[in-house]
């Protein structure tokens, strides 16, 4: 085999021109191969489009204006998702709620991933005292129940978009520290890491260009899984009155408000729940596809 | 001022854990001349890789410790310089090729990027185009079509991967190349190809080499000098002629040669060296080879031998060649 390649090289070495394949193009090509990923991408794109374009057609008042002549109306031509117990348009609330819910979930998922991955990579790679310091502080974090901790943060800082992101980041970054640390522990022992070190690479370089890219598959899957979880977690906070301040709509809040009317007006439960499930599913599908697309072994 | 590229003096390395101390390398001396190749031979666990890692100061930081000795590279003692300076040595002046090409390349980086990375570590001033140009050159140098640089390691065969690893190691044209059993993981045909590539490049670039192997065939073919290692010591060293053609040998070297099948004489069994290497956490008091040595004398069990130069550069670590000890042994006393 190799002999053949050498002769091939000699023959072709005269013409050194070739196309450098565009990396992002290449990844997208592989991404497209997975049906689930494409469906996920289309769904996500549609959700984002509806959330962005919706406000052009439906004013914000519809989501907050109370109308006691029209409470818990089932879906009809005027209110396609019906109205809630205050007579507010559920469709409008879904759209405006989705804008906050999804942006909080996305942001919190990404920030917790970045914070957690960096800490985890440092703990796993440097080991020793740094490892002990990070992991023991993490133990302190984890010994306090998530919900208490987030509540404390929201109560201390006040409930706003920014503070919710901070609180959710704190609640979720611990997963990533442990996940990435365990990955790094095994990846740091790989020969190519040793080889990179023998080639003169510094720690920073090794972590960011040799170790983390190899742990990317696991990290991405976790990020996408967490987006769904965080939307639900937000609803818990809203339920406790620590979400976005009312009357601002939020998917989780809508769910918890709908509880009382589960039997009389099931559509109040159905639409926000469906929105959460749809979002979580499409993000997960997209995440799976992205993981596969980033893995060069599957390149054909 | 001197014509040595590497001069290791009295190097001692231990691996220390809470439970035990492993004496991996016990006071070895090695010299490599400029442009020369030294073969370091020995069985598994003799301390060959530890020696190589010590040169690059890449011993596992938690356990490995260099407790004594000097490693002089040209005119600098590598054990005394700062970590930052050492980092500039690695890859730039001293490069290493690892044993297993299957695992020594990063699976998620293209081959070209990995070579480019090695170049960029030590040549930050180069523009992107210049680096790419160099990557192409390096790949051509090891006989791989540059258009394949956009591919990932799993798309290459084992022999080609090892050639990529060699291209990375030679990316900055180091003065010293350490090949740690670089061909052990390859089958014999590919082994021959990779060795040829390495030898050709060594001759063209004038690189000195430390060839770590347990294959005497490779040593005979590629090396100028040989050092035989046993239980963390150099038991015999000399030129290739001394080791392969000389008539005075350390019993261990003799045993190693006895374990190689011979094409011209027919024998039913090979004669291996009986026993196992001593436990490096608990080395015998006298000569470390004494328990397995068929010439073992009383003196061997009590006193550690000193290095004896028998002829030119050929030196041995054995009481058998120490005339004073031998005459005392005859008289029945040993001091």
Interface residues (C-beta under 8 A of the other chain):
Chain A: X1 X2 X3 X5 X6 X8 X9 X12 X13 X16 X18 X20 X21 X127 X128 X190 X191 X192 X194 X195 X196 X197 X198 X199 X200 X201 X202 X205 X209 X210 X213 X214 X216 X294 X295 X296 X297 X299
Chain B: X56 X58 X62 X87 X88 X89 X90 X91 X92 X95 X96 X98 X99 X100 X103 X104 X105 X106 X107 X108 X109 X110 X117 X118 X121 X122 X136 X140 X143 X144 X145 X146 X147 X150 X152 X154 X155 X157 X159 X160 X165 X168 X169 X171 X190 X193
